[in-house]
Amino acid sequence: MGFELRHLRYLLAVAEHGSFTRAAEALHISQPTLSQQIRQMERAMGAQLLDRTGRAVRLTDAGETYVHYARRALQELAAAERAVHDVADLSRGSLRLAVTPTFTAYLIGPLAGQLHARHPHIGLSIREMTQDRIESALLADDLDLGIAFHGSHLPGITAGDLFTETLSLVVGSHHPDADRTGPLPVRELEGRPLALLSSDFVTRGHIDTYFGRHRTTPHIAVEANSIHAVTEIIQRTPLASVLPEAIAHDHPQLRTVPLDPPLPERTVTLLRRSGSYQSAAARAFVRLTRQWAAASGYPASP
């Protein structure tokens, strides 16, 4: 029996769903057909790939070994197909991008707009997710690029620094500190009501670490897992927040107030899978991102 790609996909589907019935439904084929194809694979391999004795279908040791290489083979074939269809003149193509949540508030709009203006036939898929999920998706070849922060990365991930991001106290234009000319000592935030991003955001951990280091405990009056919600709240209430300064630049009703000592800067990085094929669309997006950061006055990373 000569294996075809569909046989690999059949085996992976059963392993993922733990059931021939659910795998057959996902593959839109009949369960008897799926079972027959897997049996043929096992006979041809001379090894049992699936353990059918329990309530759930599981991979045997041989199956685990085989699936490891099958997944890799399918990833490489998918990359090969993208490379074949890649057009260097950018008259067509696609880019799969993921970003950590704060970047949707100020970075993705301008970058997507410029990419579309320069290369209108490039399809762009954008996903918002946590940094660990971005790196896992890159390793699984579910993404081409990710934008996140500098730090420790999973093996197989290559990071390139883009620019540094500055956090600051952000207030509405009606706030008593809106017209302040000098930095605000951080200790003056002791007990003050703030509206902050929830702990779902890496930014919140950065903020909490800063306050803890300077022995300051503001009153967290509002927590939200949406940057849009936080910006709306501080525009309409006396509450302040701590956000990337770039977000305030895009909102005429918001003002930034530097803190003393300042919050540590963060390095924004571009992530990709090490050694992966980089399409013309991906290369164009990297160039565009660096050009935009330089033109917008963001300081280069050290």
N, C-alpha and C positions, 0 to 999 in steps of 0.2 A: 504493500500500500504506500503510495506517495503522499506525504502530508501536504496539505494546502493551508493557507493562512487561516481559513475558517476553522480548521481543526484546532489550531492553537487558541483561537478565540473561544471555541466551544469549551475547551478544558479550563481556560481562565474564568469563563462565566460560571461554570459549576463550582470552581474553587471559591469564587467571590460570593456567590449566593448560598453555598452550602446545601443546594437542593437542585435536583434535575428539573423539577417542576418550575421553580422560579427562574432558573437559568433559561429554560426553553421559552418561557413567556417573554423574558427580556430579549432573547435572540429572535423571537417571532418564528420559531420552528416547533414541530411537535416533539413531545417528550420521547416517544419511541425512536424517532430519528436521531435525537441528541444522544440517547443511551447507546444506540447502535454505533454511532460514529466514535464515541469514546471507547467502546469495547474493541472496535477495530484498531484504534490507536494502541491500546494496551497489548493486543495480540501482536501487532507489528513491532512494538517496543520490547516485547518479551518481559514486561514488568507491569504490576498492578499500580496504577497511578492514583486511584481513588479508593478510599475505604468507605464502603456502603453499609457497614454493619450497624452503625449507630443511628440515632434519630436524625443527625445532620450528616451530610456527605462531606468527608474530609480528605485532604491530600495525604497520601502515604509518604514515607521518606523519599521514595523514588519520585513521587509526584512533586514534592516540594523542590527537589533538585531540578526536575525538568521545567517546572513553572518559572523558577528563577531565571533560566536562560530564555524561556519563551517570552517572558515580559521584555527582557532586554532586546531580543530579536525584533519584536513588534515596535518597540521604541525606535530602534535604528532604521527600520523600514519606513516608519512614519516620517522620520527626519530626512530619509533619502527622497521620499515623495515631495516633501516641501522644498528640498534643494532643487529637484528637477523642475518644479513649477515656479521657482523663484525667478523673477525677471529683474536683471540688474538696472534697467532704466526706470524701474518703479512704476511702470504702466499698469501693473497689477501686483497683488501680493497680500499678505496678512501679517498681523502682529498680535500675539497674545501677551497681555501685560497685566501684572497685578501690583497693587500698591497697598501700603499700610494706611489705615483710615485717615490720619490727619492730612495726607496729601491730596485727598479728594476736595479739600476745602480751598486750596490755592494753586496746586500744581497741575493737576490733570486737565482742567479746563483749558488753560493756555497751551499746553503741549498738544492736546488733541486737536485744538483749533489750528495750530500751526502745521501739524502733520497733515490735516485734511486740506488746508490751503495750498500746501506745497505738493502734496501727493494724494489727490482726491480719490484715486482708485485703490488705495491701500485700505483694506478692512482692518479695523482696530477693535479688539475685544478687551475690555477692561474689567478686572475683578478687584474687589476690596477684601482684604483678608489680613490676618495676623502674620507677623514675619516668619514664624516657624512654619505656618502653612504655606507661605510663599516658597520657602526653600524646599519643602517636601514636594510641592507641585513642580518646581523646576527640575528636581531630581527625577521625577516621574515623567518628565517631558510633556507636562500638561500646560506649561508656560514657556514663553521665549525669554522674557525679561521680568524683573521685579524691582521695585523701588522701595527701599526701607532704610534702616539706620546702620551705621558702622557698629561692629561688635564681633562676638564670636559667631562663626557660621558653621553649618554642617559640612562634613567632608564632601568634596565634590562640588562645592559652591565657590564661584569666583566673584569677588566684590571689587567694584571700582568706585572710588570716591567722586562725588559730583560737586557738592558745595556744603557749606555749613549753615545750619538753621539756628536762629536765635529765638528763644522764648522770652516773653516779657509779660508784665501785668497789662491786661487789656480791659478798658473801661468804655462805657458809653459816653457820648459827647456831653451829657448832662451831669456826669459824675463829678464830685468835688475835686478829684485829682486829674480831670481831663486836661486842664491847662497847666499842669505842673511843669516847671522848667527843668528841675533837677531830679536826680534819682530819688526814689522812695526807699528809706531804710527798711529792710525786710522785717525787722522787729516791730515796725508799725502795723504789720498785718496780723499781729497777735490778736486773736479773737474776732477779727473782722469777717463779715459774711462774704463767702466766695461761691461762685458757680463753677464747678470743675468737671472735666471729663471723668467718666467712671473708670474703675480699675481695669476695664477691658482694654484700655489704651496704654501702650507703652509710655506715652507722654505723661500719664498720670503718675506712673512709678518714678519718672524723672523729677516731677514736681514734688512728690512726697519726700523723695530723698533730699532734695534741696532744702525743704522746710525743716526736715529732721536734722540736717547738718547744722542749721543755724538756729536750732532750738526755738522754732516759731510754730505755733499751732493756730492757724486760722479756723474760723467756724465755717464748716462746709454746709452751706444752706441748701445748695442744689447740686445733685450729681446727675449727669446725663450721658448716655452712650451715643450721643449725636452732636457733632460739632455745630451743625446748623441750629440745634436747639440752644446750645450754650450762647452762640452769638446773638440769637434772637432775645434771649433772656437778659443779657447784659446791655443790649440796646434799649431795653424797656424798663429796667429796674436799676436801683442803686448798687446792684451787685457788681463785683469785678471778677475777672477770671485770669488764668494764666494760659496763654496760647502762643503759637508761633506768630512772630511779628508780621509775617507775610499775610496772615489772615486779616489783620486789621487794615493793611494797605488796600485791600479790596472792598472794604466797607467804610464808606464816608462817615458813618455815625459812630465809628469806633476809634479809640485813641490808645496809643501804647504809652506805658509809664515804665521806664527802666527801673529795675530794682538794684539796691546796693546791699551786699555784693550781687553782681549779675548772675543770672542762671547760667550754668555751663552750656556752651554751644554743643550742638549735636551734628555729626557728619552724616549727610545723606549719601547713600550709596546705591549704585546700580548693580543688581544681582543677576547672575546667569549660571547655567550649569557648566562646569569646567569641561573644556574640550568639545562643547556642543557646536553644531553648525549654526552660524549666525547669518540669517537671511539679509538680503539687501534692505528690506523694510526695517529689520532690527538695527542694522548699522546706521541707517538714515535717522532712526529715532534717537539713537545714542548721540549722534552729531547734533541733532536739533536740540536735545536736552541740554547739552553742554553750552551750546550757543545761547539758548534762552537764559540759562543761569548767569552767564557772563553779561549779557545785555541787560538783565534785570538788576544787576548790581549785587548779586549774592556773592559773599566772599568765597573764594576758592578754598577747598579743604586743605589743611596743612599737609 
